[in-house]
């Protein structure tokens, strides 16, 4: 843009009649580039950068979702293992309680037999 301006300006300065309103308009139009032309490369690089950032965000989101699913899967598996362990412990406790109840009943039956035997000997 500067080279073009430097080339045109001496030409305009050397010819005074170019300073008319029409001449100035032509001069400005010749050095002025439309916004799209002037900033096309910047706009394209910004668009590419935006696309890259969006792709990075998408990938980060997918990784976070995958990590969260993996965490949930691990937690579900740990909960299942814990429930199975609790069920086994509950069954063991019930078995122990039934054994204790049976032992108590047997002890009580022996005590009753002993008392009856002692009372039978007294009579």
C-alpha positions, 0 to 999 in steps of 0.5 A, a space after each residue: 500500500 505504501 509503495 502504491 501511495 509513494 508512486 501515485 503521490 508524486 504523480 498527483 503533486 506534479 500535476 496540479 489539476 489532479 487536486 480536484 474533487 474528482 481527482 481526489 476521489 479517484 486517488 483515494 479509491 485507488 489506494 483504498 482497499 475494501 475491508 474484506 480485501 484488506 483484512 482477508 488474511 487476518 479474518 481467515 487466520 482468526 477463523 482458523 484459530 476459532 475452529 482450532 479452539 472449538 475443536 480443542 474444546 470439543 476434545 476436552 469436553 469428550 475427555 472430561 465426559 469419558 473420565 466422568 463415565 470411567 469414574 462412575 463405572 468404577 464407583 458402580 463396581 465398588 458399590 456392587 462389591 461392597 453390597 456383595 460383601 455386606 450381603 455375605 456378612 449379613 448371612 454370616 451374622 444370621 448363621 452365627 445368630 442361629 448357631 448361638 440360638 441353637 446352643 442356648 436352646 440346647 443348654 436350656 434343655 440340659 438345665 431343664 433335664 438336670 432340674 427334672 432329674 434332681 427333682 426325680 431323685 428327691 421324690 
